[in-house]
Amino acid sequence: MQNCAQIKIPLLLLLEQIQIVTVLIVVVIFFGILLILGVRKSYKLKKENEKLDEISEKLAKEEKKYTDFTDGHMYQ
């Protein structure tokens, strides 16, 4: 009888270890997906920021001549 009790204890520990490993694998996969999505989003934002910088540089280089918009106003 003692031999049976000694065998059951390691089997229960083994099952618990398998459950713990399964949970850890699920958690690692979940956070891995979050990490990949975050890196992808960061890359897209960086690319969009570069595009907006180019547009703002073009607008800064353009010199707009002041046009008097009151020429056609009736209260001159």
SVG drawing of the C-alpha trace seen along z (x, -y; Angstrom):
<svg xmlns="http://www.w3.org/2000/svg" viewBox="-20 -103 32 105">
<polyline fill="none" stroke="black" stroke-width="0.4" points="0.0,0.0 2.8,-2.4 4.3,-1.9 1.0,-2.9 0.8,-6.1 4.4,-7.0 3.6,-6.6 0.5,-8.8 2.2,-11.8 4.7,-12.3 1.9,-11.7 -0.1,-14.5 2.9,-16.8 3.5,-15.9 0.0,-16.8 0.3,-20.1 3.6,-20.9 1.9,-20.2 -0.9,-22.6 1.6,-25.2 3.6,-24.8 0.4,-25.0 -0.7,-28.2 2.8,-29.7 2.9,-28.8 -0.5,-30.5 0.7,-33.6 3.9,-33.8 2.0,-33.5 -0.5,-36.2 2.2,-38.7 4.2,-37.7 1.3,-38.6 0.9,-41.9 4.6,-42.6 4.4,-42.0 1.3,-44.2 3.1,-47.0 6.2,-46.8 4.0,-46.8 2.1,-49.9 5.3,-51.7 6.7,-51.0 3.5,-52.4 3.5,-55.5 7.2,-56.2 6.5,-55.9 3.5,-58.2 5.6,-60.7 8.3,-60.8 5.7,-61.5 4.2,-64.3 7.7,-65.8 8.2,-65.8 4.9,-67.6 5.6,-70.2 9.1,-70.8 7.5,-71.4 5.0,-73.8 7.7,-75.7 9.8,-76.2 6.9,-77.6 6.6,-81.3 3.1,-82.6 2.8,-86.1 0.3,-88.1 -2.9,-88.8 -5.2,-91.6 -8.5,-90.0 -10.3,-93.3 -10.1,-94.6 -13.6,-93.6 -15.1,-94.6 -17.8,-97.2 -16.7,-99.0 -13.4,-100.4"/>
</svg>
